[in-house]
Structure formats: structure tokens, C-alpha cells
Amino acid sequence: MAPYQTIKDWPEEDRPREKLLAKGPQSLSETELLAIILRNGNASTGASAIDHARLLLSQFGGLKGIDEASVTELATVKGIG
């Protein structure tokens, strides 16, 4: 997949929202679930919501780390603040 490709360019069955509706939440990865919550990527970098979710999960060590992060810590991430 080419970098900076939007999720709308993906095959419909691979898109997180469509996958959620068709197969349920258990069929999605943490990255896909977080991407749905985020709704958008980072327009300034061209990163998709999936790219942005991967970055957040990596930077904070998973969903638990994101949950435990302060608003100030989250706001330091470009596109969140």
C-alpha cells in the first residue's frame, strides 16, 4: 500500500468502519478500533487514521498507555493537540 493513501482508497472490506459493521468489533485490531475513534488522520503529514493510531499505540505502549496518558502528554502528539 502506498504511503499517504487514504482509507477511502482501500477496498471496502478492508476499511475499519465497514469491517466493524460487517464482522463486529472482535474482527478489528487495536489499531483499527483506535482509528475509528480518531476518525481522521493527520492532514499536515498526510497520515491516515490507521497511521495515526499506529503512532499513538507505539508512542504510548498500547491502549492502556493512551488511557493512562495525561491530556498534556496526548496534546504533544501532532494532530491530537
Beta strands, then each sheet from edge to edge (+ up, - down):
end
